[in-house]
Each structure stands twice: as structure tokens, then as C-alpha cells.
Amino acid sequence: MTTSMNVKVDPFTLEIVKDSLIATGDEMFYALARTSMSPIIYEVLDYASGLTDSKGQLLTQGNGVTGFIGMLTFMVKQTLKKFGEKDQLKPGDIVIINDPYGGGGSHLSDVGLVMPIFYKGEIVAFSANKAHWTEVGGKDPGSFSNDATEIFQEGLQFPCVKLYDEGKLNQPIVDIIESNVRFPELSLGDLWAQVAALRTGEKRVKELCEKHGEDVVLASVDHHLNQGEQMARKELVKLPKGTFKAESFIDDDGFGNGPFKIQVKVTITDEKFICDFRGSHPQVPGPINCSYTALVSAVRTIFLAITNPSQDVNDGVFRPLEIITDPKSVMAAERPAPVSIYWESMLAGADLIWQALAPELPERLSSGHLLSVCAVILAGNHHDTDEPFLIVEPSVGGWGAAKGQDGARGQFCIGDGETYNVPIEVAETRYGVMIDEYSLRTDGAGAGEYIGGAGVTRSYRAMTDNQMVSATFGRNKFMPWGSNGGEDGSPNEFIIEKANGEVDGPFGIYARYPLNKGDVVKLMTATGGGYGNPIARPEDQVALDVKNGYMSIEQAKEKFGVIVDRETYNVEGITEKRGE
């Protein structure tokens, strides 16, 4: 392969090519969204796409969910391991992979495609993407079952095999998908959208090679990776040095087992950022286990937040980062452990680092937030068409307060990143439900000088009989943590309000709860943790919080020591608590 080691390129050209690679990642991202078939992709943006170099080092990534930062790298490296050493990759090849344990895996629903990009007979880069399919088969609609006991119950496994071989479609793979998923038009539609995005990346990289020359492009790749490393190390030097520890618990595994203790030791030097999760609980019978590759993505996300969240993501950025786990732990599960709702452990890993360093970096890290994806699967038949429907979506909730600011309200968790809701109008049109309520959950939790952000309440009313809902609301027993004297937030939970007036719940994790016409599933997400002593919150601000509905008059008096008039919302006085 042509090397770029000794090529001298002027800095302007290096930057132009680098920015062109970044723009290619963005173009691939939008190409996938605009051609996909599933709302969880084109509305929610539960996918990622980008380019790697010929060794699998990430160059650029267009991201919907932060939980995929780093997974493209592992997908490409698995492809190289299987095919590259035997020189079995050819122009036109596209590999399909969703191996949770080694191939850039999360859970089986997140399906990845990898395409080698050839120029003059040499691999110069890879185009890759990963998207959450509405269906990949398995024992339950929506595929990610919250009561699976082994990987085989969770859907189709694609063990790094060729979907296209030298440009020719491997039709039997398509036939297998079509026969094993409940909504083949959605899954296959998303597959073709992913293929289109890969080919967009291939086209742009080849154009760059034609315009600037292969040597210049490869030199720019090296420049891009080295620049990412330099920027990360510059920020690393500014961080407090030492060893910082935190421990917490994961609620349960869906079968009532738990809680499961997890822990981290973060060591920061001028050269390294080491996260040692050894001593965390072994992998468990239920599907809250995460693989090592999923944990890496979560740790990368919080590492970016701590160092430089605005910089472009590439593998050079993460060269100072080291992650250590015990094998077969809940943080690094191995086959055939179930991993359907892997985000509960994955994001708990990021949260441990967050909690360990929040006291040291109050200007960068807030108090605890909702943490869980709070995923909902709702299936049944549509009331107008009698056709089957399937809702698969995450939930928004409250973020923690931070030094100088209240927590954000109604936002997705750290693992979802900059994704979106399925709009009410889309949901009521496509699905057999009516949305009775979508409002802020102002329960007054997360008291502090700066208050935690409110969660939300979202209520789905079944419009037909024989529907079912499966929901996974972690952080149900262990609340979003407050910091610097701030109080903890509230739990993620949901209840069932039946048409006959009965109420069942609250629940954290429940599989396939039956719903009949008129029954309502009421989903309630957490309020974030508070920051600072509640007594330090200005009296007038507390009165305004009451007026805005963020807390009750009773909470203002009890938590903040402020007496608020029920009619005018003016401050009537203060209690002894505030006067002390």
C-alpha cells in the first residue's frame, strides 16, 4: 500500500482534504436518514455513519447517538481480521455485521455494514455505518427483549459475512432476513438505505484521490489523526491529576436479580486517562449486560465531555484513553450472555466516571441525569387498517443541575445524544395509539441552589385490544445523584391505567404487559439531581419555580425554606431553615 509517511503536503491542502473527509461523513449520515424506512432512523436518528482508514482507525463519524462512538472502528477491524489477512476483500464487497461481543457490537438490533474503498487496486479507506433496525427477529416484537436469557432469543446474528461479493448481492442473506423479521419492508428498506450511504462515502473518497492524489489523501488522514491526538493531549494536561473512584448499582436484570455493584477507578496523568472497571459484578442472567465494545463507546463519550466536546471525533482523539475490565463482567460480557438492553450497564459505566470526576470538574460535569434510554416497545394492530404496528423508541427525561445552571428538561440520555422524539402526529397516524399526554414531569425532585431538570410524562392509550408494551426504565431504584449539597432526583418508572379504573405499577422493567382498548401506559422519566444547597437558591427564584410548576408550595417551604403565596406567587416569608 502506498504510504504517506514521507509525503510533504502544504498545510492548506491538508486542511482542505481533512475537511472534505469530515463533510463526507456528514453527507453519508444524511443520505441514510433520507432513504431509510423506519421512524427510529429517519425521525429519532438512531444510527451513525463514517469513514475509517485502511487499518480501521476512525476518521470521521456522523452521529445521531453517542452510543455508537467507536463502534465503527471495531466493525472494520473485525472485517479486516476475518477477510483482510487472507486478501479476501475485493472492490464492491459489503460486509454485514452485528456481533455484540467483538464486531463493534451493542445489541443485535444495531446492524452494521462495512465497505472497503479501493483506489488503483489498494484499500485506501473503509465506509461504514450502523443503524437500529425496527426488527431483527427474535422471540419478541422489536427484537430487544428485556427478559431474554441468551443471545439466541434476541434476533438474527450476522457474524461478519458478505452481503455483496464483488458487487453481486448475496440474495440468500436477504431471503433469510425477509423470512425472520416481522416487518421485512422496514428492515430491508433500512438495509438498502445503509448501502446507499456506504456508496456515497466510496464515491467521495475516490473523488478526493482523483483530485488530490492518493499520497496527499493518506497524508491528510495521518495529519487528521495526529491533530486529534494533539488536541486531546492538550486538554488532558489541564485536568486534575490523581486517582478518582466511584461505585454505584444497576437496578436489576429484568428477572428481579440485583442490584449489581459496579465500580471504577479513574487515573489521570499528563499522558493517560485510565478507566479501570475491575471488581464490577460478573455478567448476569438477564439482558442488561454490555459488551466491551459498547463500554468503550460510553467511556469515549464521557471522555469527550471532559476534554473537548466540540472537536471532531476520530481515533487519534482517544489514543490517551485506556479501559480495563474483568472478562465476563457485566461491563464486558461474553457469548452467549444476553445483551438486548445493554445500555443499562454501558451508560452506568459512563456515569461512574461522571460521578467520580464531577466534584473535580464542576464547570464540565453536571449532577446525575435520567441515564437510562427508557426504551419502549408497543405492538398491536392499527385501529383503522387492522394492520400490525410496532413502536420502538427511547424517552427523554431530566438532566442534572450544574455549577451556575439548572438542569436541562426533557432531553435524551447521554447514550442517545442529539436524537429526537417520534412526533405525536406521526405516532398517532402510524400506530394504533392515542397520546393522551406529553408534558413535563414536575415532581419537585432534585432540589438545590440549581435545580434538576424535569423529566416527562408520556401516556399512550391503546385503540385496539390485544396490544402489548415492553418497557425498560433503568435508574428506577437508584436515583440521579445530586452534587455539592444538591439532592437526588426522582426515578424512571411507568404505570398502567386500565380502562376499568384499576392502576398497576409502578414498574421499572416489564416484558409484554397486555393492553386492551382504552388502557393507558403512563411513562414517567426522572428529574435530574440538584447542585448546591437548596437554601442558597434566591427566594424570588423559588417563587418563580412554584409559579412555573417546577415545584409545589409545600416543597418550596420544606426544601428551600421559602413561603410562597398561593394566589399571587409572591414571597410571603422564610422559615427557620433559611434563617439559620
Buried (B, 14 or more C-beta within 10 A) or exposed (E): EBEBEEBEBEEEBBBBBBBBBBEBBBBBBEBBBEBBBBBBBBBBBBBBBBBBBBBBBBBBBBBBBBBBBBBBBBBBBBBBEBBBEEEEBBBBBBBBBBBBBBBBBBBBBBBBBBBBBBBEEBBBBBBBBBBBBBBBBBBBBBBBBBBBBEBEBBBBBBEBBBBBBEEEEBEEBBEBBEEBBBBBEBBBBBBEBBBBBBBBBBBBBBEBBEEBBBBBBBBBBBBBBEBBBEBBBEBBEEBEEEEBEBBBBBBBBBBEEBBBEBBBBBBBBEEEBBBBBEBBBBBBBBBBBBBBBBBBBBBBBBBBBBBBEEBBBBBBBBBBBEBEBBEBBBBBBBBEBBBBBBBBBBBBBBBBBBBBBBEBBBEBBBBBBBBBBBBBBBBBBBBEEEEEBBBBBBBBBBBBBBBEEBBBBBBBBBBBBEBBBBEEEEBBEBBBBBBEEBEBBBBBBBBBBBBBBBBBBBBBBBBBEEBBBBBBBBBBBBBBBBBBBBBBBBBBBBBBBEEEEEEBBBBBBBBBBEBBBBBBBBBBBBBBBBBBBBBEBEBEBBBBBBEEEBBBBEBBBBBBBBBBEEEEBEBEEBBEBBEE
